[in-house]
């Protein structure tokens, strides 16, 4: 019996966001978990300034060569005046069956890479353009899920044009003494500040505007429990068991350093021991959020649970981390789906969604030549 043809997977990683190195770690774990009897894998590194390297150069970085040196050598070969120079190296692997983008943050989770891959007419892992863009913007995410009946924390949106209208005092009168400042379009706690007075507020807002021109100022939930759930699927998504993150007592929140630099003081509880009622509530909230945003493939959804047991949706991650401490794969492993099987399912979901979209009809009604008069009696 003839063996089935291996699927050729294009693994895209790196990117020009603050999570560049996190993406590289995720890519290594995904690559290691792929069944090489089923998949041939080509690597595509997006450099820190947004250029794709070809498989050979990407493999050099993947195997430990200094990225900046490899990127400098490879970019010198490109005609940067060519408007397609940033993506030209993708053309070297024209027989890719499915792309697996694992670029976290900017360009990866905001709909940009999804738009590129749709133009290439290739299946890709994860949600589409609109779902990615909505989920990446914390303000839009909260507006959508609130309409779907999912509880969220109260907040105001501040921009450089409206900043003078919002003082710490006016916001604290509305939202409470302790406030969180968050760039609307950033991930991994970048640019986030916990503030309790005007001086901290002004400095936090100034820093947050370095990362985005739209900033959320949110109420703080006192002593919250931080819970996470993983979702997998397209039209019929499934939810994992629920996990918890416990940060050191002297840290105000789950910081970038907690997540990726030194997680030794962070406790992960997978699965977490919570009441059946709360677990069911968070699971229903997760599936409702997933459907309301039109997500596909995967997402990790984060929650804050108040001391009196009320959960609030905090954040949606459409391309969650796959590092050694990332909860997305851990939660599904605790739910009976191994790392390797999870990768298989995500690839198949990408193919299924591509096939579904391929059946959508786009009828084109030709117009008459510009110099031909239209017979209005017909």
N, C-alpha and C positions, 0 to 999 in steps of 0.2 A: 504494500500500500504506500503510495507516494506521500511524503511528508507535506504538511501544509506549509505554504510560503510564510516565512517570517515577516512580521510587520516591521517596517522601517520607522523608527520614532525619532523625531527631532527634539532634543531636550534643550530648551532655551533657558538661560540663567544669567545672573549678573544684574545688569541694569544701572541706571544713573541715579538711583535713590539712595537714601541713607542706609538701606537694608541690602546693599550690594553683596557684602560678605555673607550675610545670612542666607541669601539666595544661593550662593556657592555651596554652603553647607547642605542646604536642602537638596540641591541637585546631586551631590555625592550620595546622599542616602537614597534618593529615588533611583539613581543609576544602579546602586548596589542591590536594590530590592527587585529590579527588573529581571524576569526570567530570560536569560540569554538564549534559551532554546526556542523562545517565542518571538524575541525582539532583536533586531539590529538597531543600534543606537548611534546617532550622530549628535555631536555636541556643538552648540552655538552660544558662545559667550557674548553678551552685550557689554561693551566696555563702559567705564564710568562716565565717558562723554557720549555714549549713545550709539556707538558703531558695533555692528555684528562682526565677529571674527569667524573664519571658516572652521571646519571640523578639526583640521590638523593643528591650527594655532590654539583653538579652544582646548584641545586635548593636552597641549603643553602646559597650559595654565591649570587645567584639571589635575594634572599629574605633579603639580607643585612648583613649576617654574614661576619666577616673579611676573605677576600680571602686567605691571606697568612697562617692563622692558619688552615683553612679548607684544603688547598692544602698540608700543612705539614703533617696533619693527614692522608690524603688519600694516599700520595706518600709513606708513611711509610709502607703501606700495599702491595706495588708493589715489584716484583722482578725486580729491575732495570737492572739486567744482561740480562734479557730477551730482545732480540732485538725488540720485539713487545710491550714492556712495555708502550711506549708513546701512543699507540693507542688501547691498549687492552680493555679499558673500552667501546669503541664503540661496542664491541661484545655483550654487555648486552642488546642492543635494536636491535635485528636481524630483526624485522619486520618493520623497518623504510621504508616508501614509498618514501619520498623525503627529501633530506637534504637541509637545508637553511644555508649556511655558510655566516657569516657576520663578518669575521675576516678581519680587514683593514690592509693594508701594508704587511710586510714580512710574508711569509707562507700562507697568505690568498688571496692576489691579484697577486702573482707571478707564479701561476700555481701549487704550491705544494699541497694545499688541494684539488684542482681539480684532480690531478693525483691520490691521495689517494682514492677519491670517485669514480673515474672511475675504479680503481682496485676492489673496493667493489661492482661494477656493480649496482650502485644506481643512480637514477636521482638526480641532484642537481641544485639549482638556480644559475644563472649567466653563464658567458662565460666559454669556455673550457680551456684546458691546454695552447695551443699555443697562443690564443688570450690574455689570462691573462698575460703570460710571456712577450709577445711583448709590451703590454700596460703598464706594470709595469716599464719597462726600458725606460726612457725618450728619450734616444738616438735612440733606435730601433723604438719607436713610431714615432719620428719626421722623421726618414728616410722613413718609410713606407708611412706616410700620405703625405710627400712631393712628393713621386712618384705618389700618387693618385691626385696630383694637389692642395693640401690644403696648404695655406700659413702658414709658420712657421717663428719664429725669427731666426736670424743667431746665430751660436754657434760653439764652438770647444770642443772636448772631451779631457780631461786631465786625465792621470793615474799616479800613483807613478813612473812608468818607463819613462814617457814622460814629467813629471813636469818641469824638468830643461830646456826643449825646449821652455817653455811658460813663459814669464815674463808678468807683468801687462802692461808694455809699448807695447810689441809686440801685445798683445791681444787688447788693447785699440786702437792701430793704425788701427786694422782690424775691430773691433766691436763697437767702441765708448768709450767715457770717462767713463761712468757708466756701470758696468758689474754686472751680477747676477751669483753667484756660486751655483750650485745645485747638490747634489748627484744623480746619475742616477736612483738608485733604492731605493727611499724613498718617503714617502708621507707626507701630512699635514705640509709642510714648514719646516720639520726637516732638519737641516744642511744647510739651505739656507742663503746666505749672499749677501747684496748689497754693492759693493765696488767701490771706486773712486781713489785709489792710491795703490802703491806697498805694503805698510804695511798692509792695509786692505785686499788686495788680498792674501798675504802670510798667514795671520791669518785665513781668510775665507777658503782657500784651505786646510790648515792643519785641520781645524774643519770638513770640508766636507769629508775628507778622513777617519775620524772616523766612518762614516756611510756607505761608499761605496768606492771601489777601482776604480770606474769610475765616473768622475765628469764632468758636463757640465758647461762651461763658456759661458753665453749668453749675447747678446746685450740687453740693456734696452730700452723699449718703453716709451718715455717721457709722463708722465701724463696719463697713459692708463685708459680706462674704463674696469672694470673686469666683464665679462658676463659669464653666464653658461646656458647650455641647458641639459635637461634630455632625454635619449633615452630608448625606451622600445620595445622589440621584438626579434624575431629570423631572419627568412629570409625576413620578411616584417616589419621592425622596424618603429615606429612612434616617432615623436619628440614632446616635450612639448613646451609650451611658454618659453620665454627667461627671465632670471632673472639677476639682477645686484647686486654686492657687493661693498659697499663704505666703505673703511677703514678710520680710523682717519687720519687727515692730517699729524700728526707727526709720523706715521708709514710708513716705506718704502714699505711694502707689506703686504699681508694677512697672518699674522703669526699664529703659533699654538695657542698662547694665545688668539688672536682674535677669532679663530674658536671655541675653546673649554673651555678656562679658564674664560675669561671675554669678552663676545660678546656685552656688553652693549653699546659700542661706535661704533659698526659696524652697518651700515644701509643696509637692504635687500629690494630690490625693485622688487616685484613679482606680476605680470609680469612687466618688465621694459618698459618704453615708449621710443621706438626707431623707426627710420624710417622703413617703410615696406621693403625698399630695403635692409637695413642692417639685418633685421630680417630674410628675405628670404635667404640672403647670409650665415648667421650663421647656419640656419637650414640645408641648402644644405651641408655646410662644415661638420656639425655634422653627418648627415646620410652617407656621403662619408667616413668619418673617421671610423665610426662604421663598415661599410661593408669592408673597406680596411683591417682592423685589424681582421676581422672574428669574431666580437663580438656577443654574444648571451645573451638573458635575459635583461640586463640593463647596462647602463653606464651613467656617468655624464661627460660632456666635457666642459672644461674651455677655455676661450678666453681672449685675450688682444686686445682692440681696440684703435688704435692710435688716436691722436687728429685730424688728417685729415680723420678719418673714416675708416681706413683699419684694418680689423680683422685678428688676428693671432691665430692659434690653440696653446694653452699653455700646456694642460695636459689632460689625459684621466684617469678616475677612474672607474674600472670595478665592484667594490663593494663599491659604495658611501655610505656616512654616512646616517643614519636614525635617527639622534638625533633630539631634538626639533627644532634646528635652521638649520638643513641640508636642502639644496635646492632641492635635488633629489625628495623627496616626495612632497615638497611644490610646485614645478613647475608643477607636474602632478595634484595636487589638483587644482591649478589655471587653468589647462587645462581641468578640468571636471572629473578627475579620483580620487576618494577618496583613502585615505590611505588603507582601507580594501580591496577595489577593486584592488588596485595596488599589494598588497600581493597575492591576488587570481590569478591575471594574471601572476605574476612571477612564482608561483608554477606550473601553467598549462604550461607555456613556458618550464619549466624544464622537465616536463613529455613529452611534444611534442619533445623536442630535444633528449631525451633519446630514445624515440620510433624511431626517424629518424635514430639515430646511430645504433640501434639494427637491422635495416634492411640491414646494410652494410655487404657484404659477405667477409669472409676471407677464401679462399680456400687453403687447405693444400695438396700439392702433395707429397705423401710418397716416400721416397728414398728406394732403395733396401738395403738389409742387407750389411754390410761393406765387408763381404767375398764373396758376390755374384757379378759376373762379369756382366757388362751391355752389352746387345746385341746391338751393334751399327747399325745393319741392320734394326732394327725396327723403 
